[in-house]
């Protein structure tokens, strides 16, 4: 018999047997999250997916309560997955887990339809609390991020130049900083090389940078290359 899924806003107890989808392209991250979630004592089931496309395929085959999704993935990135998942599985609650602690990544994720945002350096207990909160239909961000978001909305801090970029431009920027070539980016994003080159030119214009080397340097200084930034060689 299929378990009845909880309605948004319904209170979830700590022993609710959630079915959780973990989406990350790194095996060690997925295994660590699976171990943490399964040892929570709540009887949660965990399914893994190594890409956004694999996760969408899993969603079409099984109902999930919560998806924990990485932002920086090859092919379909986390933000694109959130949008697609919200369209195909509107009852799914999504928690974005990223190495990026900048406000704009969280704001973009929440605007795309995520219900929570945490960085990968969070404590295990905070992650479990976030899963329970979003599963119950709530929204979860760290206290530090919430404070910075309030300051940003009030206009207190000056925004970084890359906050002007569209989600697609930010994705292209991250991939360039991570050392991917335009041909690789075009293939991953199903775009033409010309379109990628156009994005690159617009990014350089908006960031006021003269060339690719300066763009990569800017991205690495602002932590925009994800965990693949070490692969960037500045060519």
Secondary structure, 3 states (H helix, E strand, C coil): CCCCCCCCCCCCCCCCCCEEEEECCCHHHHHHHHHHHHCCCCCCEEEEECCHHHHHHHHHHCCCCEEEEECCCCCCCHHHHHHHHHHHCCCCEEEEEECCCCHHHHHHHHHHCCCEEEECCCCHHHHHHHHHHHHCCCCEECHHHHHHHHHHHCCCCCCCHHHHCCHHHHHHHHHHHCCCCHHHHHHHHCCCHHHHHHHHHHHHHHHCCCCHHHHHHHHHHCCCCHHHHHHCCCC
